[in-house]
Amino acid sequence: MPIRPFLNGQRFDDETLRVLGVAFELVCAALRIGLSDDDVKQAIANKIIELAKTGERNPDLVCERALKDIRQLASAGPATTQLDFD
């Protein structure tokens, strides 16, 4: 599942796009989102983009950090489980 539809016009070099795409696919697979609503995918993409903007270029680490943040939000309670990372 490509991340490009969720970039909202943001531009990245080819290597960063590769990292974003791999990390996005890893997170989506780990969360088993499948055909989930695009809002869920957008929230995941936003988190991955945020992490990549810190300079991380290892898709495995971006994935791990995104999953950690998502799980912390989910365990914090129902008010924060909407995956609204902004």
Gaussian input, Z-matrix of N, CA and C with variables (Angstrom, degrees):
# hf/3-21g

backbone

0 1
 N
 C     1     B1
 C     2     B2     1     A1
 N     3     B3     2     A2     1     D1
 C     4     B4     3     A3     2     D2
 C     5     B5     4     A4     3     D3
 N     6     B6     5     A5     4     D4
 C     7     B7     6     A6     5     D5
 C     8     B8     7     A7     6     D6
 N     9     B9     8     A8     7     D7
 C    10    B10     9     A9     8     D8
 C    11    B11    10    A10     9     D9
 N    12    B12    11    A11    10    D10
 C    13    B13    12    A12    11    D11
 C    14    B14    13    A13    12    D12
 N    15    B15    14    A14    13    D13
 C    16    B16    15    A15    14    D14
 C    17    B17    16    A16    15    D15
 N    18    B18    17    A17    16    D16
 C    19    B19    18    A18    17    D17
 C    20    B20    19    A19    18    D18
 N    21    B21    20    A20    19    D19
 C    22    B22    21    A21    20    D20
 C    23    B23    22    A22    21    D21
 N    24    B24    23    A23    22    D22
 C    25    B25    24    A24    23    D23
 C    26    B26    25    A25    24    D24
 N    27    B27    26    A26    25    D25
 C    28    B28    27    A27    26    D26
 C    29    B29    28    A28    27    D27
 N    30    B30    29    A29    28    D28
 C    31    B31    30    A30    29    D29
 C    32    B32    31    A31    30    D30
 N    33    B33    32    A32    31    D31
 C    34    B34    33    A33    32    D32
 C    35    B35    34    A34    33    D33
 N    36    B36    35    A35    34    D34
 C    37    B37    36    A36    35    D35
 C    38    B38    37    A37    36    D36
 N    39    B39    38    A38    37    D37
 C    40    B40    39    A39    38    D38
 C    41    B41    40    A40    39    D39
 N    42    B42    41    A41    40    D40
 C    43    B43    42    A42    41    D41
 C    44    B44    43    A43    42    D42
 N    45    B45    44    A44    43    D43
 C    46    B46    45    A45    44    D44
 C    47    B47    46    A46    45    D45
 N    48    B48    47    A47    46    D46
 C    49    B49    48    A48    47    D47
 C    50    B50    49    A49    48    D48
 N    51    B51    50    A50    49    D49
 C    52    B52    51    A51    50    D50
 C    53    B53    52    A52    51    D51
 N    54    B54    53    A53    52    D52
 C    55    B55    54    A54    53    D53
 C    56    B56    55    A55    54    D54
 N    57    B57    56    A56    55    D55
 C    58    B58    57    A57    56    D56
 C    59    B59    58    A58    57    D57
 N    60    B60    59    A59    58    D58
 C    61    B61    60    A60    59    D59
 C    62    B62    61    A61    60    D60
 N    63    B63    62    A62    61    D61
 C    64    B64    63    A63    62    D62
 C    65    B65    64    A64    63    D63
 N    66    B66    65    A65    64    D64
 C    67    B67    66    A66    65    D65
 C    68    B68    67    A67    66    D66
 N    69    B69    68    A68    67    D67
 C    70    B70    69    A69    68    D68
 C    71    B71    70    A70    69    D69
 N    72    B72    71    A71    70    D70
 C    73    B73    72    A72    71    D71
 C    74    B74    73    A73    72    D72
 N    75    B75    74    A74    73    D73
 C    76    B76    75    A75    74    D74
 C    77    B77    76    A76    75    D75
 N    78    B78    77    A77    76    D76
 C    79    B79    78    A78    77    D77
 C    80    B80    79    A79    78    D78
 N    81    B81    80    A80    79    D79
 C    82    B82    81    A81    80    D80
 C    83    B83    82    A82    81    D81
 N    84    B84    83    A83    82    D82
 C    85    B85    84    A84    83    D83
 C    86    B86    85    A85    84    D84
 N    87    B87    86    A86    85    D85
 C    88    B88    87    A87    86    D86
 C    89    B89    88    A88    87    D87
 N    90    B90    89    A89    88    D88
 C    91    B91    90    A90    89    D89
 C    92    B92    91    A91    90    D90
 N    93    B93    92    A92    91    D91
 C    94    B94    93    A93    92    D92
 C    95    B95    94    A94    93    D93
 N    96    B96    95    A95    94    D94
 C    97    B97    96    A96    95    D95
 C    98    B98    97    A97    96    D96
 N    99    B99    98    A98    97    D97
 C   100   B100    99    A99    98    D98
 C   101   B101   100   A100    99    D99
 N   102   B102   101   A101   100   D100
 C   103   B103   102   A102   101   D101
 C   104   B104   103   A103   102   D102
 N   105   B105   104   A104   103   D103
 C   106   B106   105   A105   104   D104
 C   107   B107   106   A106   105   D105
 N   108   B108   107   A107   106   D106
 C   109   B109   108   A108   107   D107
 C   110   B110   109   A109   108   D108
 N   111   B111   110   A110   109   D109
 C   112   B112   111   A111   110   D110
 C   113   B113   112   A112   111   D111
 N   114   B114   113   A113   112   D112
 C   115   B115   114   A114   113   D113
 C   116   B116   115   A115   114   D114
 N   117   B117   116   A116   115   D115
 C   118   B118   117   A117   116   D116
 C   119   B119   118   A118   117   D117
 N   120   B120   119   A119   118   D118
 C   121   B121   120   A120   119   D119
 C   122   B122   121   A121   120   D120
 N   123   B123   122   A122   121   D121
 C   124   B124   123   A123   122   D122
 C   125   B125   124   A124   123   D123
 N   126   B126   125   A125   124   D124
 C   127   B127   126   A126   125   D125
 C   128   B128   127   A127   126   D126
 N   129   B129   128   A128   127   D127
 C   130   B130   129   A129   128   D128
 C   131   B131   130   A130   129   D129
 N   132   B132   131   A131   130   D130
 C   133   B133   132   A132   131   D131
 C   134   B134   133   A133   132   D132
 N   135   B135   134   A134   133   D133
 C   136   B136   135   A135   134   D134
 C   137   B137   136   A136   135   D135
 N   138   B138   137   A137   136   D136
 C   139   B139   138   A138   137   D137
 C   140   B140   139   A139   138   D138
 N   141   B141   140   A140   139   D139
 C   142   B142   141   A141   140   D140
 C   143   B143   142   A142   141   D141
 N   144   B144   143   A143   142   D142
 C   145   B145   144   A144   143   D143
 C   146   B146   145   A145   144   D144
 N   147   B147   146   A146   145   D145
 C   148   B148   147   A147   146   D146
 C   149   B149   148   A148   147   D147
 N   150   B150   149   A149   148   D148
 C   151   B151   150   A150   149   D149
 C   152   B152   151   A151   150   D150
 N   153   B153   152   A152   151   D151
 C   154   B154   153   A153   152   D152
 C   155   B155   154   A154   153   D153
 N   156   B156   155   A155   154   D154
 C   157   B157   156   A156   155   D155
 C   158   B158   157   A157   156   D156
 N   159   B159   158   A158   157   D157
 C   160   B160   159   A159   158   D158
 C   161   B161   160   A160   159   D159
 N   162   B162   161   A161   160   D160
 C   163   B163   162   A162   161   D161
 C   164   B164   163   A163   162   D162
 N   165   B165   164   A164   163   D163
 C   166   B166   165   A165   164   D164
 C   167   B167   166   A166   165   D165
 N   168   B168   167   A167   166   D166
 C   169   B169   168   A168   167   D167
 C   170   B170   169   A169   168   D168
 N   171   B171   170   A170   169   D169
 C   172   B172   171   A171   170   D170
 C   173   B173   172   A172   171   D171
 N   174   B174   173   A173   172   D172
 C   175   B175   174   A174   173   D173
 C   176   B176   175   A175   174   D174
 N   177   B177   176   A176   175   D175
 C   178   B178   177   A177   176   D176
 C   179   B179   178   A178   177   D177
 N   180   B180   179   A179   178   D178
 C   181   B181   180   A180   179   D179
 C   182   B182   181   A181   180   D180
 N   183   B183   182   A182   181   D181
 C   184   B184   183   A183   182   D182
 C   185   B185   184   A184   183   D183
 N   186   B186   185   A185   184   D184
 C   187   B187   186   A186   185   D185
 C   188   B188   187   A187   186   D186
 N   189   B189   188   A188   187   D187
 C   190   B190   189   A189   188   D188
 C   191   B191   190   A190   189   D189
 N   192   B192   191   A191   190   D190
 C   193   B193   192   A192   191   D191
 C   194   B194   193   A193   192   D192
 N   195   B195   194   A194   193   D193
 C   196   B196   195   A195   194   D194
 C   197   B197   196   A196   195   D195
 N   198   B198   197   A197   196   D196
 C   199   B199   198   A198   197   D197
 C   200   B200   199   A199   198   D198
 N   201   B201   200   A200   199   D199
 C   202   B202   201   A201   200   D200
 C   203   B203   202   A202   201   D201
 N   204   B204   203   A203   202   D202
 C   205   B205   204   A204   203   D203
 C   206   B206   205   A205   204   D204
 N   207   B207   206   A206   205   D205
 C   208   B208   207   A207   206   D206
 C   209   B209   208   A208   207   D207
 N   210   B210   209   A209   208   D208
 C   211   B211   210   A210   209   D209
 C   212   B212   211   A211   210   D210
 N   213   B213   212   A212   211   D211
 C   214   B214   213   A213   212   D212
 C   215   B215   214   A214   213   D213
 N   216   B216   215   A215   214   D214
 C   217   B217   216   A216   215   D215
 C   218   B218   217   A217   216   D216
 N   219   B219   218   A218   217   D217
 C   220   B220   219   A219   218   D218
 C   221   B221   220   A220   219   D219
 N   222   B222   221   A221   220   D220
 C   223   B223   222   A222   221   D221
 C   224   B224   223   A223   222   D222
 N   225   B225   224   A224   223   D223
 C   226   B226   225   A225   224   D224
 C   227   B227   226   A226   225   D225
 N   228   B228   227   A227   226   D226
 C   229   B229   228   A228   227   D227
 C   230   B230   229   A229   228   D228
 N   231   B231   230   A230   229   D229
 C   232   B232   231   A231   230   D230
 C   233   B233   232   A232   231   D231
 N   234   B234   233   A233   232   D232
 C   235   B235   234   A234   233   D233
 C   236   B236   235   A235   234   D234
 N   237   B237   236   A236   235   D235
 C   238   B238   237   A237   236   D236
 C   239   B239   238   A238   237   D237
 N   240   B240   239   A239   238   D238
 C   241   B241   240   A240   239   D239
 C   242   B242   241   A241   240   D240
 N   243   B243   242   A242   241   D241
 C   244   B244   243   A243   242   D242
 C   245   B245   244   A244   243   D243
 N   246   B246   245   A245   244   D244
 C   247   B247   246   A246   245   D245
 C   248   B248   247   A247   246   D246
 N   249   B249   248   A248   247   D247
 C   250   B250   249   A249   248   D248
 C   251   B251   250   A250   249   D249
 N   252   B252   251   A251   250   D250
 C   253   B253   252   A252   251   D251
 C   254   B254   253   A253   252   D252
 N   255   B255   254   A254   253   D253
 C   256   B256   255   A255   254   D254
 C   257   B257   256   A256   255   D255

   B1=1.4380
   B2=1.5336
   B3=1.3150
   B4=1.4678
   B5=1.5282
   B6=1.3258
   B7=1.4657
   B8=1.5256
   B9=1.3245
   B10=1.4686
   B11=1.5331
   B12=1.3357
   B13=1.4702
   B14=1.5288
   B15=1.3222
   B16=1.4565
   B17=1.5306
   B18=1.3218
   B19=1.4653
   B20=1.5217
   B21=1.3217
   B22=1.4694
   B23=1.5285
   B24=1.3142
   B25=1.4596
   B26=1.5122
   B27=1.3172
   B28=1.4658
   B29=1.5219
   B30=1.3080
   B31=1.4639
   B32=1.5236
   B33=1.3329
   B34=1.4520
   B35=1.5184
   B36=1.3349
   B37=1.4599
   B38=1.5298
   B39=1.3339
   B40=1.4676
   B41=1.5280
   B42=1.3151
   B43=1.4639
   B44=1.5260
   B45=1.3119
   B46=1.4671
   B47=1.5252
   B48=1.3297
   B49=1.4653
   B50=1.5209
   B51=1.3200
   B52=1.4628
   B53=1.5248
   B54=1.3322
   B55=1.4651
   B56=1.5334
   B57=1.3279
   B58=1.4628
   B59=1.5239
   B60=1.3233
   B61=1.4585
   B62=1.5193
   B63=1.3309
   B64=1.4678
   B65=1.5310
   B66=1.3267
   B67=1.4653
   B68=1.5362
   B69=1.3232
   B70=1.4670
   B71=1.5230
   B72=1.3015
   B73=1.4688
   B74=1.5216
   B75=1.3258
   B76=1.4692
   B77=1.5273
   B78=1.3297
   B79=1.4694
   B80=1.5292
   B81=1.3214
   B82=1.4647
   B83=1.5308
   B84=1.3321
   B85=1.4639
   B86=1.5276
   B87=1.3262
   B88=1.4622
   B89=1.5262
   B90=1.3271
   B91=1.4579
   B92=1.5190
   B93=1.3191
   B94=1.4689
   B95=1.5279
   B96=1.3322
   B97=1.4619
   B98=1.5212
   B99=1.3231
   B100=1.4604
   B101=1.5036
   B102=1.3231
   B103=1.4580
   B104=1.5243
   B105=1.3108
   B106=1.4631
   B107=1.5201
   B108=1.3008
   B109=1.4524
   B110=1.5411
   B111=1.3255
   B112=1.4650
   B113=1.5217
   B114=1.3362
   B115=1.4661
   B116=1.5236
   B117=1.3166
   B118=1.4664
   B119=1.5240
   B120=1.3132
   B121=1.4651
   B122=1.5245
   B123=1.3253
   B124=1.4620
   B125=1.5216
   B126=1.3240
   B127=1.4656
   B128=1.5236
   B129=1.3148
   B130=1.4708
   B131=1.5286
   B132=1.3176
   B133=1.4685
   B134=1.5212
   B135=1.3299
   B136=1.4697
   B137=1.5239
   B138=1.3287
   B139=1.4663
   B140=1.5213
   B141=1.3168
   B142=1.4651
   B143=1.5224
   B144=1.3267
   B145=1.4634
   B146=1.5212
   B147=1.3228
   B148=1.4645
   B149=1.5358
   B150=1.3117
   B151=1.4668
   B152=1.5258
   B153=1.3202
   B154=1.4702
   B155=1.5207
   B156=1.3193
   B157=1.4663
   B158=1.5228
   B159=1.3244
   B160=1.4665
   B161=1.5156
   B162=1.3522
   B163=1.4527
   B164=1.5190
   B165=1.3256
   B166=1.4628
   B167=1.5178
   B168=1.3443
   B169=1.4619
   B170=1.5269
   B171=1.3258
   B172=1.4554
   B173=1.5257
   B174=1.3406
   B175=1.4626
   B176=1.5262
   B177=1.3271
   B178=1.4622
   B179=1.5280
   B180=1.3388
   B181=1.4668
   B182=1.5237
   B183=1.3375
   B184=1.4653
   B185=1.5276
   B186=1.3194
   B187=1.4616
   B188=1.5280
   B189=1.3231
   B190=1.4724
   B191=1.5180
   B192=1.3351
   B193=1.4658
   B194=1.5275
   B195=1.3228
   B196=1.4642
   B197=1.5305
   B198=1.3299
   B199=1.4622
   B200=1.5261
   B201=1.3152
   B202=1.4616
   B203=1.5230
   B204=1.3344
   B205=1.4649
   B206=1.5248
   B207=1.3245
   B208=1.4652
   B209=1.5210
   B210=1.3123
   B211=1.4708
   B212=1.5208
   B213=1.3326
   B214=1.4632
   B215=1.5222
   B216=1.3293
   B217=1.4609
   B218=1.5223
   B219=1.3284
   B220=1.4672
   B221=1.5261
   B222=1.3278
   B223=1.4631
   B224=1.5287
   B225=1.3242
   B226=1.4665
   B227=1.5223
   B228=1.3164
   B229=1.4526
   B230=1.5148
   B231=1.3162
   B232=1.4642
   B233=1.5155
   B234=1.2984
   B235=1.4632
   B236=1.5159
   B237=1.3396
   B238=1.4644
   B239=1.5145
   B240=1.3068
   B241=1.4588
   B242=1.5227
   B243=1.3080
   B244=1.4506
   B245=1.5213
   B246=1.3014
   B247=1.4562
   B248=1.5124
   B249=1.3206
   B250=1.4577
   B251=1.5263
   B252=1.3166
   B253=1.4542
   B254=1.5193
   B255=1.3002
   B256=1.4680
   B257=1.5015
   A1=107.39
   A2=117.45
   A3=120.49
   A4=112.99
   A5=114.86
   A6=120.38
   A7=111.63
   A8=117.91
   A9=121.34
   A10=114.55
   A11=119.88
   A12=118.34
   A13=113.97
   A14=117.06
   A15=121.31
   A16=113.07
   A17=117.37
   A18=121.28
   A19=112.94
   A20=118.00
   A21=122.53
   A22=113.04
   A23=116.00
   A24=120.68
   A25=115.19
   A26=117.74
   A27=119.71
   A28=109.06
   A29=115.87
   A30=120.87
   A31=110.35
   A32=114.09
   A33=121.26
   A34=108.40
   A35=115.82
   A36=118.97
   A37=109.11
   A38=115.68
   A39=120.76
   A40=112.99
   A41=117.76
   A42=120.41
   A43=111.13
   A44=116.52
   A45=119.77
   A46=110.42
   A47=117.13
   A48=120.54
   A49=111.36
   A50=116.42
   A51=120.32
   A52=110.03
   A53=116.46
   A54=121.76
   A55=110.09
   A56=116.29
   A57=120.51
   A58=110.79
   A59=115.84
   A60=120.45
   A61=113.00
   A62=116.08
   A63=119.77
   A64=109.94
   A65=116.64
   A66=119.98
   A67=110.83
   A68=116.78
   A69=121.37
   A70=110.51
   A71=116.66
   A72=120.48
   A73=111.37
   A74=116.97
   A75=120.37
   A76=111.52
   A77=116.69
   A78=120.12
   A79=110.39
   A80=116.53
   A81=120.00
   A82=111.13
   A83=116.68
   A84=120.33
   A85=110.59
   A86=117.02
   A87=120.79
   A88=111.48
   A89=116.41
   A90=120.59
   A91=112.74
   A92=115.17
   A93=121.67
   A94=111.55
   A95=115.04
   A96=117.55
   A97=112.77
   A98=117.84
   A99=120.73
   A100=113.41
   A101=115.86
   A102=121.44
   A103=112.33
   A104=116.89
   A105=120.76
   A106=111.04
   A107=114.18
   A108=123.05
   A109=110.19
   A110=115.38
   A111=119.87
   A112=112.28
   A113=118.48
   A114=120.29
   A115=110.78
   A116=116.80
   A117=121.33
   A118=109.39
   A119=116.24
   A120=120.56
   A121=111.11
   A122=117.07
   A123=120.80
   A124=110.81
   A125=116.93
   A126=120.66
   A127=110.95
   A128=116.67
   A129=120.61
   A130=109.83
   A131=116.67
   A132=120.67
   A133=110.76
   A134=117.34
   A135=120.86
   A136=111.04
   A137=116.70
   A138=120.45
   A139=110.48
   A140=117.52
   A141=121.80
   A142=110.43
   A143=117.20
   A144=121.03
   A145=110.32
   A146=116.27
   A147=121.33
   A148=110.72
   A149=116.41
   A150=120.44
   A151=111.47
   A152=117.02
   A153=119.99
   A154=111.17
   A155=117.29
   A156=120.48
   A157=112.06
   A158=117.20
   A159=120.10
   A160=111.00
   A161=116.32
   A162=120.31
   A163=114.51
   A164=117.37
   A165=120.16
   A166=109.49
   A167=116.68
   A168=121.12
   A169=112.70
   A170=116.54
   A171=120.83
   A172=107.10
   A173=117.84
   A174=119.04
   A175=113.60
   A176=117.35
   A177=119.90
   A178=111.16
   A179=116.25
   A180=119.60
   A181=111.66
   A182=116.79
   A183=119.69
   A184=109.39
   A185=116.84
   A186=121.86
   A187=110.71
   A188=116.93
   A189=120.72
   A190=111.61
   A191=115.87
   A192=119.53
   A193=111.40
   A194=116.80
   A195=120.19
   A196=110.23
   A197=116.48
   A198=120.19
   A199=111.16
   A200=117.00
   A201=120.86
   A202=110.09
   A203=116.52
   A204=120.42
   A205=111.10
   A206=116.92
   A207=120.96
   A208=110.21
   A209=116.51
   A210=119.81
   A211=111.39
   A212=117.50
   A213=119.93
   A214=110.43
   A215=116.63
   A216=120.33
   A217=110.77
   A218=115.89
   A219=120.29
   A220=111.47
   A221=117.03
   A222=119.84
   A223=112.07
   A224=116.91
   A225=120.45
   A226=112.11
   A227=116.55
   A228=118.68
   A229=112.43
   A230=115.93
   A231=121.36
   A232=114.69
   A233=118.52
   A234=120.35
   A235=112.26
   A236=118.08
   A237=120.13
   A238=112.78
   A239=118.82
   A240=119.80
   A241=114.04
   A242=117.47
   A243=119.82
   A244=112.62
   A245=119.36
   A246=124.88
   A247=112.22
   A248=117.38
   A249=121.39
   A250=107.24
   A251=116.73
   A252=122.15
   A253=113.80
   A254=118.07
   A255=118.68
   A256=111.79
   D1=118.22
   D2=-175.87
   D3=-75.12
   D4=150.84
   D5=179.05
   D6=-89.06
   D7=-18.21
   D8=-174.02
   D9=-49.85
   D10=-41.86
   D11=-179.76
   D12=-62.99
   D13=-13.37
   D14=-175.39
   D15=-108.63
   D16=11.75
   D17=-178.22
   D18=-82.64
   D19=-14.41
   D20=177.46
   D21=51.94
   D22=43.14
   D23=176.56
   D24=81.21
   D25=-3.75
   D26=177.99
   D27=-69.72
   D28=142.12
   D29=-178.34
   D30=-111.41
   D31=139.90
   D32=179.43
   D33=-138.89
   D34=155.06
   D35=175.71
   D36=-70.32
   D37=167.86
   D38=-174.70
   D39=-58.55
   D40=-41.01
   D41=-178.56
   D42=-67.66
   D43=-40.85
   D44=177.87
   D45=-64.88
   D46=-40.44
   D47=176.19
   D48=-60.07
   D49=-38.81
   D50=178.15
   D51=-63.61
   D52=-46.67
   D53=179.71
   D54=-61.19
   D55=-46.92
   D56=179.48
   D57=-59.43
   D58=-44.88
   D59=-178.22
   D60=-64.03
   D61=-45.05
   D62=179.99
   D63=-65.17
   D64=-45.88
   D65=-179.77
   D66=-61.97
   D67=-41.17
   D68=178.77
   D69=-60.34
   D70=-47.27
   D71=179.56
   D72=-63.33
   D73=-40.13
   D74=179.03
   D75=-63.55
   D76=-44.89
   D77=-179.96
   D78=-65.39
   D79=-45.13
   D80=179.87
   D81=-60.55
   D82=-40.32
   D83=178.26
   D84=-67.39
   D85=-43.26
   D86=-178.70
   D87=-63.33
   D88=-35.84
   D89=-179.68
   D90=-89.78
   D91=-3.99
   D92=179.69
   D93=51.29
   D94=50.23
   D95=-176.83
   D96=-81.03
   D97=-22.56
   D98=175.73
   D99=48.10
   D100=-117.11
   D101=-177.31
   D102=-95.47
   D103=31.78
   D104=-179.73
   D105=-59.24
   D106=164.67
   D107=178.41
   D108=-55.60
   D109=146.02
   D110=179.19
   D111=-62.11
   D112=-24.35
   D113=177.33
   D114=-62.80
   D115=-37.80
   D116=177.66
   D117=-66.29
   D118=-45.88
   D119=179.26
   D120=-63.82
   D121=-38.16
   D122=178.51
   D123=-63.87
   D124=-42.35
   D125=178.55
   D126=-62.60
   D127=-41.02
   D128=177.59
   D129=-64.69
   D130=-45.63
   D131=178.88
   D132=-60.24
   D133=-42.47
   D134=179.07
   D135=-59.14
   D136=-43.32
   D137=179.65
   D138=-64.24
   D139=-43.24
   D140=-179.53
   D141=-64.44
   D142=-42.75
   D143=178.46
   D144=-62.82
   D145=-43.62
   D146=177.95
   D147=-57.19
   D148=-46.20
   D149=-179.57
   D150=-67.08
   D151=-39.86
   D152=-179.96
   D153=-66.83
   D154=-30.99
   D155=179.41
   D156=-67.88
   D157=-15.18
   D158=175.95
   D159=-78.34
   D160=-7.92
   D161=177.54
   D162=108.79
   D163=-6.73
   D164=-180.00
   D165=-68.29
   D166=130.98
   D167=-178.83
   D168=-124.58
   D169=13.05
   D170=175.87
   D171=-99.90
   D172=111.68
   D173=-175.88
   D174=-60.59
   D175=-30.45
   D176=178.09
   D177=-65.96
   D178=-41.47
   D179=178.81
   D180=-70.57
   D181=-38.71
   D182=176.17
   D183=-60.69
   D184=-44.07
   D185=178.09
   D186=-60.04
   D187=-49.87
   D188=-178.68
   D189=-58.50
   D190=-43.96
   D191=-178.80
   D192=-68.18
   D193=-39.50
   D194=178.04
   D195=-63.22
   D196=-45.31
   D197=179.20
   D198=-62.85
   D199=-39.51
   D200=178.68
   D201=-61.39
   D202=-46.54
   D203=179.79
   D204=-63.55
   D205=-42.85
   D206=-179.58
   D207=-63.82
   D208=-43.04
   D209=-179.51
   D210=-66.99
   D211=-35.64
   D212=177.04
   D213=-64.74
   D214=-41.46
   D215=177.81
   D216=-63.59
   D217=-42.99
   D218=-178.69
   D219=-65.02
   D220=-36.76
   D221=-178.35
   D222=-80.55
   D223=-12.53
   D224=-179.13
   D225=-74.33
   D226=-21.22
   D227=177.54
   D228=134.14
   D229=169.61
   D230=-174.63
   D231=-61.35
   D232=-29.88
   D233=-177.67
   D234=-67.28
   D235=-19.81
   D236=-176.36
   D237=-114.15
   D238=8.17
   D239=-175.45
   D240=-87.97
   D241=9.76
   D242=179.99
   D243=-80.85
   D244=1.91
   D245=-179.92
   D246=60.22
   D247=34.95
   D248=177.38
   D249=-91.96
   D250=93.91
   D251=-172.21
   D252=-85.83
   D253=-6.48
   D254=-177.18
   D255=-87.57

